Amino acid sequence: MDDSDLLRLQFILRVEKSAIPVAQLSPTSLAYIGDAVYELYIRTHFLLPPKKISDYHNQVVSKVRAETQAAYLQELEPYLTESEQNVIRRGRNGAKREPKRLSPQLYQQASSLETLIGYLYLSDPQRLKQLLGKLKLD
């Protein structure tokens, strides 16, 4: 993720830090925002070179699946701070619904990644940029 990607994310989804008390948000709320930010990041990543919409869709779907998110969380774990690991735990414990097509553990891991992304998007976009830059998307 380069500076222009981060600026696009901040422009499209501009949030004033003072308007949202991040510590008071539930893991589910953080995951809800994190899911949107993550998908937008993935969509932006695959925009170039230009392709047919069906090709964009196939690339994006392969990266936003819970299985892929769980794998990305494992990729990032060595780089996470203690406070980020706590956010991950909150996200895992906040994933209450029963998934239909995958194991509860996989669903919890994917929800944990989304929770972390939502948390960092609202509290520390530069750190989010660092972590997303470590993902092997291609």
N, C-alpha and C positions, 0 to 999 in steps of 0.2 A: 504494500500500500504506500503510494508516494504522497507528497504533500497535496497534490491536486485532488487525489481521491479523498483525503481527509477533509479538504475544503468543501468538496461536493457534498459529503456526508453532513458536515456541519451546516451548510447552506440549506440543503433539502430538509433536514430534520433539526433545525435550530432550536435549541433548548437553553433557556437561561438557568444557570445553576441555582440562583437564588429562588427561582420559582418552584423548584421541586426538591423537597427534603429527601434525598436518596436513601438515607438510613431508615426512613419511615416506610419505604415501599416494601411490599411483600415480595418474596422470591418469584411468585407468579407474575406480578406486575413487571418486575425486572426482566423476566423471561419473555413476556409479551413484547416489550420494547426491543429486547435483544434479538428476537426472532426477526423483526422488521429490519433492524439495522444490519444484521448478518445477511439477510437475503438481498438487501440493496447493495451491500458490499460485493457479494458474489455476482449479482447482475452487472454491476459496474465493471468488475474485473473482466468479464467475458464480452464486453461490447465491441472491442477491437480485436482482430479485424472484423469488419462488417460481415454478418451472416444472415441466413434466413431465420425468421422468428422461431421456427421449429427447432433449429440447431441451437439457438440461444436457450430455448426452453429445456432441451435435453441436457445441456451442460449445467444449467442452473439446478435442475431437479437432482442431478447426480450429486451435487455438492450440498444441497440443503436437506437431504434425507437424514433421518435420525442416526442411521448407521455411520454416515460420513461425519456428522457432527461429533459423535462419540469418539471416533478415531482422531479427529482434530483436537478434542479435549486431551486425549492421551499424549498427542504430540506436544501440546503446550504445557503440560504439567511440570516438566523440569524447570520452566521459566517463571512459574507463578510465585508470587510473594505469599507470605503467611496470610495476609488479609484477603488476598485473592482466593487462596485455598478455602478460607472461611466462607466466602461468597459462593464458591462451588458447593460446599457442604450444605449451605442454606438452600441452594437451587436443587440439589439432590433430594433433600428432605421435603422440599415444597412440591415436588412432582407427585401429586396424589392420584391422578386419574389413571385408570387401567388402559394401557395401550392395546390396540386390537391386533396389530400385525407384527409386534416385536416384543422382546422380553422387557419386563419392568426395569431391569438394570440398564439396558441400552437406552430406554426412554429417559431414565433419570440422568444418565450422562449427557444426553443431548440437551435436556432441560437445563442442566448445570452450565453447559457452555453458553446457552442463550441468556441465562441469568447473569453470568460473568460479563458478557458483551453488553447487556443492558446496563449493568452497574457501571462499567467503565465508560460507556458512551455518555452517561449522565454525570459521572464524577471525574473522569480523567481521560479525555479523548486521545491525548498523546500516548498514553500507555496502551489504549486500545489499538492505536495505529501500530505500535511496536509489536504487540502480540499477533495481530492479524497478518503482519508482514512475515511472520515465522511460518505461516501455513503453506504447505506445498499444494497449491491449487491446480497446477498443470500436470 
